[in-house]
Amino acid sequence: MLANYLIGLREGLEASLVVSILVAYLVKSGRRHLLPRIWVGVAAAIVLSVGITLGLGLQSLQFDFRTQELIGGTLSIIAAAFVTWMIFWMAGAARTIGSQLRGRIDDAAEGHVWSLALVAFLAVGREGLETALILWSNTQAAIGRDLAPTADQTAGPLVAALAGILTAVVLGYLVYRGAITINLTVFFTWTGAFLVVVAAGVLAYGVHDLQEAGFLPGLHTLAFDVTAAIPPGSWHGTLLKGVFNFSPATTVLEALAWTVYVVPVSVLFLRSTRRRSGGPPARPAPAPAPAPAPTATVIEGSTP
């Protein structure tokens, strides 16, 4: 639940901030009459995102087990790639996103009549596509291998993500109204570090799906089995599964994929974060030497 809420909050906040910047810039620049184009683009992006989410859910009911696992594993790996790209891109763009969007608005306002709608559609639609893929993967992980999943298993991830998105919309509106300020660099640094572990779990689950489909070997070669200590139905087993996609019986290939992902991505993320923070403070500059005493200068033709 926590991972899905955080994903909805982060993705929703990105989209909300983009829309807030677009709207605020148009209002302040005296182009309020262009606002309907922004809302058309936002609405189209939301419809597309919802359609993709529903389409992914419906298609999972149309295939046999092997095909479903193959598609599920592939989409989980794609979702992990989306999360990774999102982590690095948003952390780096947090300081410059406003100026970038203002430049796009100026170009679009002078172009085709629907250029602004396209800017809003692409900005919000990208977040919607990422959210749809991640939520589908997490929903499949929550269902697991149950042939008759419960309503909590199927609706839980969606409800948590929707709560995160609604929270993000409120925060975006408050930012637009100037009621609160958010240090985007700090926010995206902490959530990015958490989502590295979440993405690793999504990747490992995708690998397991591909093993279930027979596409990858080693389904019955376990790295560890702690089912006795962490039963899948227990509260802590459910929590670990819902947040980190942790499986008590993890195959060697799953553990290898998790480790190979987490170690280099964490190192690169920490390095990029330190680079953006500016590194260690510079040494203080030496005090300037005292200026020489002024000397009298006689200008030719002047009286001393």
Helices and strands as residue ranges (DSSP letters): H 2-28, G 32-34, H 35-59, H 65-93, H 97-109, H 115-143, H 151-177, H 184-212, E 222-225, H 235-244, E 249-251, H 252-277
